[in-house]
Amino acid sequence: MPDEAELERTGEYWGSDSGHWKSETWEHWLQHPKVQQRLNALTTGTPHKDRYANFVERFFTAPSGIVRRLDRGITLGCGHGEFERGLAQYGLLRIHEAVDISRESIARATGAAQREGFSHIQYRVADLNTIRLPESSYDVVFGISSVHHVSRLRHLFQEVAAALKPGGYFLLDEYVGPSKFQWTQEQLDAVNEQIEVLPAEFKQLVTGNGPKAAVVRPTLEEMNAADPSEAVCSADILKLLPDYFDVVEINGYGGSLLHMLLEGIAGNFVENNPRSMAYLQSFFDLEDRLIATGRLQHDFANIVCAKRS
């Protein structure tokens, strides 16, 4: 369990702009529209339907197209609240609670929801390692890029399992790769082979700080200095979920190559440069082949769990 100093560093990191992607240039892999279309296709079957719209449609929408309104849901680790505000368009929840360890993030999320008129969203500060949830209270629980920051996974999963109403769902969209980013040598070799042969124009960092260097496995000291919670027990998420829930489906969406390869340079691959798009497509194809042959695994996944009956 994290000590007080680690919790303070984590809260400060995620309350600052450092913990959020704001750049108008695409620095991170998930910021790239073509990457998002790829992830949509892998998880929903079509590049133009996102993972959350698909979840609402498949589990809560009648054949007539009417969304079944639920009483209450909660987001675990809401950050600045983009997910809750985005989900509001579907009218799914009468009350949408959301928690985060960062007071600054909760303040920003609350302000944004108020400005946009979302009075049904309720924010509060909480640590997912120690959180207590009321039993049989939620129709749906969301863990969106947050559960991989939790060290006490069994505690959290036990709380969520008890808090779900009968017939309730737990949706996770998570990094499930090597804990503390201790990537395999196979991953690092595959990434660095692509960086080495990439033309100079495409491997310049979008921040302007020179070319992208070879990717190296971070030390545990480096990980803890930046954010002690980052990927702290990520490799255990898929192992532990079946102990507490009925796992309905796991839709992996790669990232074992693209996450590292595109970091810092995603914005170099743009549609008005066909050569750059050819390289991007070659990265997609390579990741698919390496996963299909078992050389790499999915490091990210969209996971639907149901309350165990």
Buried (B, 14 or more C-beta within 10 A) or exposed (E): EBEEEBBEBBBBBBBEEEBBEEEEEBBBBBBBEBBBBBBBBBBBEEBEBBBBBBBBBEBBBEEEEEEEEBEBBBBBBBBBBEBBBEBBEBBBBEBBBBBBBBEBBBBBBBEBBEEEEBEBBBBEBBBBBEBEBEEEBBBBBBBBBBBBBBBBBEBBBBBBBBBBBEEBBBBBBBBBBBBBBBBBEEBBEBBBEBBEEBEEEBBBBBEEEEBBEEBEBBEEEEBBEEBBBBBBBBBBBBEBBEEBBBBBEBBBBBBBBBBBBBBBBBBBBBEEBEEBBEBBEEBBEBBBEBBEEEBBBBBBBBBBBBBEE
